Amino acid sequence: MQIRGRHKKQSGGHGQYGDVVLEIAPLPRGSGFQFTDTIAGGVVPKQYIPAVEQGVREWMGHGPLGFPVTDFSVNLSDGSYHDVDSSEMAFKTAARIAMTDGMPQCAPVLLEPIVLVEIHSPSEATARINQIVTGHRGQLLGYDGRDGWPGWDTVKAHMPESEMASLIIELRSATAGVGTFTFALDHMAELTGRAAEQVVAGRKAEAA
């Protein structure tokens, strides 16, 4: 989408003037952030273009939902300047205004880290472990006998990282304290529904 951000302020001395047109587009998951410019004719002087990128990057730190934003591109395609009133700060502010107005129209979504977890427990506890995993929004990937440990199983699953703190408590309860697990970040996944609403509401409450 294309959005204009204009910062114009007049005071007793020099004023402030920055005007940018940004093109915001999504990128594939895991791509990060890309900034480009297709400015022609000097409508935004070259010395101000880095300030536009800096303004976008500063805005990225909190985003429209209160969290860092990633996996999108911004192209500076147009704008205007004033010989006297334009400055790096004015263009940085104009970029932040454009992102604040434009990104909510791009339907941003919340992402949460998903970990690959391997849970080791006595075989008689495997069924209970499976229930614990699914009860914490986990996706079971399967289980097998643990190598070199007769009577033990290894359960593999994908789980939200936010659920890991309570997992260890229930695992110890289900295995009389002998079960263990390892986990590592696997990917990011979209968080939707009531869980997403609760996260956003909590973030707004913290900022209030």
C-alpha positions in Angstrom: 0.0 0.0 0.0 1.1 3.6 -0.5 0.9 6.2 2.3 2.0 9.8 2.7 3.5 11.2 5.8 3.9 15.0 6.2 5.5 16.8 9.1 5.0 20.6 8.9 5.5 23.0 11.8 6.0 26.7 11.8 7.5 28.7 14.6 9.2 32.1 15.2 12.4 31.0 13.5 13.0 28.1 11.1 10.1 25.8 10.8 10.1 22.0 10.2 9.1 20.4 7.0 9.4 16.8 5.8 7.1 15.0 3.3 7.4 11.4 2.2 5.4 8.9 0.2 6.1 5.3 1.4 5.1 2.0 -0.3 4.7 -0.7 2.3 4.6 -4.4 1.2 4.7 -7.7 3.0 7.7 -10.1 2.7 7.8 -13.9 3.2 8.1 -15.1 6.8 11.6 -14.8 8.1 12.7 -12.2 5.5 13.2 -9.4 8.0 13.1 -5.8 6.8 14.1 -4.1 3.5 14.3 -0.4 2.7 14.7 1.0 -0.8 14.1 4.3 -2.6 13.1 5.1 -6.1 13.4 8.9 -5.7 13.7 10.7 -9.0 14.3 14.4 -9.7 15.6 15.2 -6.2 12.1 15.6 -4.7 13.7 14.2 -1.5 17.4 15.2 -1.3 19.8 12.4 -0.9 21.0 13.6 2.4 17.6 13.1 3.9 16.9 9.5 2.7 18.9 7.9 5.5 16.8 9.8 8.0 13.6 8.4 6.4 14.9 4.9 6.8 15.9 5.7 10.4 12.4 7.0 11.1 10.9 3.8 9.8 13.3 1.6 11.8 12.6 3.5 15.0 8.8 3.0 14.4 9.4 -0.7 13.9 10.5 -1.1 17.5 6.9 -0.9 18.8 4.6 -1.2 15.8 0.8 -0.8 15.7 0.2 -3.6 18.2 2.9 -2.6 20.6 5.5 -5.1 19.4 8.5 -5.1 17.0 7.5 -5.4 13.4 9.2 -7.6 10.8 8.9 -9.3 7.4 8.0 -6.2 5.3 9.5 -3.8 2.9 9.3 0.0 2.6 10.1 1.9 -0.5 10.5 5.7 -0.5 8.9 6.7 -3.8 8.1 10.4 -3.6 7.9 13.4 -1.3 8.9 17.0 -1.1 11.1 19.4 0.8 11.6 23.0 1.8 14.9 24.8 1.2 15.0 26.3 4.6 12.7 24.3 6.9 13.6 20.7 5.9 16.0 18.7 8.1 16.9 15.1 9.0 14.7 15.3 12.0 11.7 16.5 10.0 12.0 13.7 7.5 12.5 11.2 10.3 9.3 12.4 11.9 7.4 12.3 8.5 8.5 8.7 8.1 7.2 7.8 11.5 3.9 9.5 10.7 3.5 7.6 7.5 4.2 4.2 9.2 1.8 5.0 12.1 -1.0 5.8 9.6 -0.2 3.1 7.0 0.8 -0.1 8.8 -2.6 -0.6 10.6 -4.2 -0.6 7.1 -1.9 -3.6 6.1 -3.6 -6.0 8.5 -0.6 -6.8 10.7 -0.7 -10.0 12.7 0.9 -11.1 16.0 3.7 -13.8 15.7 4.8 -16.0 18.6 7.9 -18.1 18.9 7.3 -21.9 18.5 9.9 -24.3 19.9 10.6 -27.9 19.1 10.6 -29.8 22.4 11.7 -33.3 23.2 10.3 -34.7 26.4 11.9 -37.8 28.0 9.8 -39.8 30.5 9.0 -43.3 31.7 6.7 -45.1 29.2 3.8 -45.3 31.6 3.6 -41.5 31.7 3.6 -41.0 27.9 -0.2 -40.8 27.6 -0.3 -38.2 30.3 2.6 -36.3 28.6 0.7 -36.2 25.4 -2.3 -34.7 27.2 -0.1 -32.0 28.8 1.4 -31.0 25.5 -2.0 -30.6 23.7 -3.3 -28.8 26.8 -0.6 -26.2 26.3 -1.5 -25.5 22.6 1.2 -28.0 21.5 1.2 -30.0 18.3 2.3 -33.6 18.8 4.9 -34.8 16.2 5.1 -38.4 17.5 7.0 -40.4 20.1 9.4 -43.4 20.2 11.4 -45.4 22.7 14.3 -43.4 24.1 17.6 -44.8 22.8 19.5 -46.6 25.5 16.8 -46.2 28.1 14.5 -49.3 28.4 11.1 -48.4 29.6 11.4 -44.7 28.5 9.9 -42.8 25.7 10.7 -39.5 23.9 7.8 -37.3 22.9 8.5 -34.7 20.2 6.2 -31.7 19.8 5.9 -28.1 18.7 4.9 -25.8 21.5 4.5 -22.0 22.0 7.5 -20.8 23.9 5.2 -18.9 26.3 3.8 -22.3 27.5 7.2 -23.7 28.5 7.3 -22.3 32.0 4.3 -24.3 33.2 5.3 -27.4 31.2 8.1 -28.2 33.6 5.8 -28.1 36.6 3.3 -30.5 35.1 6.0 -32.8 33.7 7.5 -33.2 37.1 4.1 -34.0 38.6 3.3 -36.5 35.9 6.7 -38.3 36.2 7.4 -38.1 39.9 10.2 -35.7 39.1 12.2 -37.8 36.8 11.0 -36.5 33.4 13.2 -34.1 31.5 13.0 -32.1 28.3 15.0 -30.0 25.9 13.8 -27.4 23.5 15.0 -25.0 20.8 13.4 -22.3 18.7 11.9 -23.7 15.6 9.8 -21.0 13.9 7.4 -18.2 14.3 3.6 -18.7 14.0 0.6 -16.4 13.8 -1.2 -15.9 17.1 -5.0 -15.4 16.6 -8.3 -15.4 18.5 -8.7 -14.8 22.2 -5.0 -15.5 22.9 -4.0 -12.6 20.6 -6.6 -10.3 22.1 -5.3 -11.0 25.6 -1.7 -10.3 24.5 -2.6 -6.9 22.9 -4.8 -5.9 25.8 -2.0 -6.7 28.3 0.5 -4.7 26.3 -1.9 -1.7 26.2 -2.4 -2.0 29.9 1.4 -1.9 30.5 1.7 1.2 28.3 -1.1 3.0 30.1 
